[in-house]
Amino acid sequence: MPSFQTRLKITGLKPGNPPEAVMAAAVEALGTRHHVEANQLELAAGVPQLNLRFLVEPTAHSSENQQALESAAMMRDAVERVAVTGALTVLRRNRGRWMPV
């Protein structure tokens, strides 16, 4: 199964939301469409970034990429209910390397 990864910068929390609500919203949203293999929060240049790795059902290469992009956008929308977001990146694993979609 094709493996994808999203990287979403978080620039702030919206009032009344605890920090753990950010990852919970991301995993829940992405999990409605795909199997989420892993999730972590890291600092990238001092900015919090959510990293989620997920699987897409195998079809045609371009269809898989499109599904991943749509799912990442849906995940971002869910996260934006509780946090202010920055850049979103979607990567696909290809021969052991992560390449931008």
Stockholm file with secondary structure:
# STOCKHOLM 1.0

chainA/1-101         MPSFQTRLKITGLKPGNPPEAVMAAAVEALGTRHHVEANQLELAAGVPQLNLRFLVEPTAHSSENQQALESAAMMRDAVERVAVTGALTVLRRNRGRWMPV
#=GR chainA/1-101 SS CCEEEEEEEEEEECTTCCTHHHHHHHHHHHHTTSEEEEEEEEEETTEEEEEEEEECCCSCHHHHHHHHHHHHHHHHHHHTTTEEEEEEEEEEEETTEEEEC
#=GC SS_cons         CCEEEEEEEEEEECTTCCTHHHHHHHHHHHHTTSEEEEEEEEEETTEEEEEEEEECCCSCHHHHHHHHHHHHHHHHHHHTTTEEEEEEEEEEEETTEEEEC
//
